[in-house]
Amino acid sequence: MNWQARPKIFTRTTRSPDKTQRLGALVSTCLKPGDCLAFSGVLGAGKTTFIRGLIQNLIGTSYTVSSPTFNIVSVYDQGPFPLWHADLYRLENKNEWQELGLNETQEGVSLIEWPEKAADFIPRSTLWIQFEPHSDLLALTFSGSEEWAKRLYPLNAD
């Protein structure tokens, strides 16, 4: 299921990579083990920048966070729960998803870039974030369940 098929929760805009990273840090405060977040958007849209802010807020800014394009999955277990950061861009078929072991990450949080490559395996409870770059800003549309809407409410209250 893709982000368009989920109820829209809200859209936020950022005007710099630093603000995108800060938004990721804010979202990290709403996470709990078992969560799955899916990040969609064109190459260079800001997905990894957002994820960097999220991960570094949980494990510390001294850790380097980059897109796991070539190794496909990076695991960060220095924080309150494990974080599985997957970049599915190089997956050649959706069945490779099962080989990655991401369906066995209930004790941690899964952060999935290019989820369209394995859409059949993405949990229904996933929070989808669509990145839409424009000339002077980045629009991030959050879509998901009513539970996600409640958990993210503080971020949308302003």
MARNULO-101223 format. One record per residue (C-alpha): x, y, z; residue in one letter. Coordinates in steps of 0.25 Angstrom, whole numbers, plus 2048, in hexadecimal, padded with zeros to 3 digits. Example, Ala and Ser with C-alpha at 12.3 -4.5 7.8 and 13.67 -1.06 7.14 Angstrom:
MARNULO-101223
+-----+-----+-----+----+
:  xx :  yy :  zz : aa :
+-----+-----+-----+----+
: 831 : 7EE : 81F :  A :
: 837 : 7FC : 81D :  S :
+-----+-----+-----+----+
This chain:
MARNULO-101223
+-----+-----+-----+----+
:  xx :  yy :  zz : aa :
+-----+-----+-----+----+
: 800 : 800 : 800 :  M :
: 806 : 80E : 7FD :  N :
: 805 : 81B : 803 :  W :
: 7FA : 820 : 7FA :  Q :
: 7F1 : 815 : 7FF :  A :
: 7F2 : 819 : 80E :  R :
: 7EB : 824 : 815 :  P :
: 7F3 : 831 : 815 :  K :
: 7F6 : 836 : 823 :  I :
: 7FD : 843 : 81F :  F :
: 807 : 84A : 816 :  T :
: 813 : 852 : 81B :  R :
: 81D : 85A : 813 :  T :
: 82C : 85D : 816 :  T :
: 835 : 867 : 80F :  R :
: 843 : 861 : 812 :  S :
: 849 : 853 : 814 :  P :
: 84C : 858 : 823 :  D :
: 83D : 85A : 825 :  K :
: 83A : 84C : 81E :  T :
: 844 : 846 : 827 :  Q :
: 83D : 84D : 833 :  R :
: 82F : 848 : 82F :  L :
: 835 : 83A : 82F :  G :
: 83A : 83C : 83D :  A :
: 82C : 840 : 841 :  L :
: 826 : 834 : 83B :  V :
: 830 : 82B : 842 :  S :
: 829 : 82F : 850 :  T :
: 81C : 828 : 84B :  C :
: 822 : 81B : 848 :  L :
: 821 : 80D : 84F :  K :
: 826 : 7FF : 84D :  P :
: 81F : 7F8 : 841 :  G :
: 81D : 805 : 839 :  D :
: 81F : 806 : 82A :  C :
: 821 : 813 : 822 :  L :
: 821 : 813 : 813 :  A :
: 828 : 81F : 80C :  F :
: 824 : 821 : 7FD :  S :
: 829 : 82C : 7F4 :  G :
: 833 : 82F : 7E8 :  V :
: 842 : 82D : 7EA :  L :
: 848 : 838 : 7F2 :  G :
: 83A : 83D : 7F8 :  A :
: 83F : 83C : 806 :  G :
: 83B : 82F : 80B :  K :
: 849 : 82B : 811 :  T :
: 84A : 839 : 817 :  T :
: 83D : 837 : 81E :  F :
: 841 : 829 : 823 :  I :
: 84F : 82F : 827 :  R :
: 848 : 838 : 831 :  G :
: 83F : 82D : 836 :  L :
: 84A : 823 : 839 :  I :
: 854 : 82D : 83E :  Q :
: 849 : 833 : 848 :  N :
: 848 : 824 : 84D :  L :
: 857 : 820 : 84D :  I :
: 85F : 82D : 84E :  G :
: 864 : 836 : 843 :  T :
: 872 : 830 : 844 :  S :
: 86D : 825 : 83B :  Y :
: 86E : 826 : 82C :  T :
: 861 : 823 : 825 :  V :
: 861 : 821 : 816 :  S :
: 858 : 81A : 80C :  S :
: 85B : 80B : 80C :  P :
: 85A : 80B : 7FD :  T :
: 864 : 800 : 7FB :  F :
: 863 : 7F7 : 807 :  N :
: 854 : 7F9 : 807 :  I :
: 852 : 7F9 : 816 :  V :
: 859 : 800 : 821 :  S :
: 856 : 7FC : 830 :  V :
: 858 : 806 : 83B :  Y :
: 856 : 800 : 849 :  D :
: 85D : 80B : 852 :  Q :
: 84F : 811 : 855 :  G :
: 843 : 80D : 85D :  P :
: 83F : 803 : 853 :  F :
: 846 : 7FE : 846 :  P :
: 844 : 806 : 839 :  L :
: 844 : 7FF : 82C :  W :
: 846 : 809 : 820 :  H :
: 844 : 802 : 813 :  A :
: 846 : 808 : 805 :  D :
: 83E : 7FF : 7FB :  L :
: 842 : 807 : 7EF :  Y :
: 84B : 7FC : 7EA :  R :
: 842 : 7F0 : 7EC :  L :
: 83F : 7E9 : 7DF :  E :
: 833 : 7E2 : 7E4 :  N :
: 829 : 7E3 : 7EF :  K :
: 82D : 7D5 : 7F4 :  N :
: 83B : 7DA : 7F8 :  E :
: 833 : 7E1 : 804 :  W :
: 832 : 7D4 : 80B :  Q :
: 841 : 7D1 : 80A :  E :
: 843 : 7DE : 812 :  L :
: 83C : 7DA : 81E :  G :
: 835 : 7E7 : 820 :  L :
: 828 : 7DF : 823 :  N :
: 82F : 7DB : 830 :  E :
: 831 : 7E9 : 836 :  T :
: 826 : 7E9 : 840 :  Q :
: 830 : 7ED : 84B :  E :
: 835 : 7F9 : 844 :  G :
: 830 : 804 : 83A :  V :
: 831 : 802 : 82A :  S :
: 834 : 80E : 822 :  L :
: 832 : 80A : 813 :  I :
: 836 : 813 : 807 :  E :
: 830 : 80F : 7FA :  W :
: 825 : 806 : 800 :  P :
: 81F : 805 : 7F2 :  E :
: 829 : 7FA : 7EF :  K :
: 823 : 7F1 : 7FA :  A :
: 815 : 7F7 : 7FC :  A :
: 80E : 7E9 : 7FD :  D :
: 817 : 7E7 : 80A :  F :
: 815 : 7F5 : 811 :  I :
: 80D : 7F3 : 81D :  P :
: 7FF : 7FA : 81D :  R :
: 802 : 801 : 829 :  S :
: 80D : 809 : 822 :  T :
: 80F : 818 : 823 :  L :
: 811 : 81D : 815 :  W :
: 819 : 82A : 812 :  I :
: 819 : 82F : 804 :  Q :
: 824 : 839 : 800 :  F :
: 820 : 843 : 7F6 :  E :
: 82B : 84D : 7F3 :  P :
: 827 : 85B : 7ED :  H :
: 831 : 866 : 7E8 :  S :
: 831 : 86D : 7F6 :  D :
: 82C : 862 : 800 :  L :
: 829 : 854 : 803 :  L :
: 81B : 84F : 806 :  A :
: 81A : 843 : 80E :  L :
: 80D : 83C : 80F :  T :
: 80A : 832 : 81A :  F :
: 800 : 827 : 818 :  S :
: 7FC : 81C : 821 :  G :
: 7F2 : 816 : 82B :  S :
: 7EA : 81E : 836 :  E :
: 7F4 : 819 : 840 :  E :
: 7FF : 820 : 838 :  W :
: 7F7 : 82C : 837 :  A :
: 7F5 : 82C : 847 :  K :
: 804 : 82A : 849 :  R :
: 808 : 835 : 83F :  L :
: 7FE : 83F : 844 :  Y :
: 808 : 847 : 84C :  P :
: 810 : 849 : 83F :  L :
: 804 : 84E : 838 :  N :
: 7FE : 857 : 843 :  A :
: 805 : 864 : 83F :  D :
+-----+-----+-----+----+
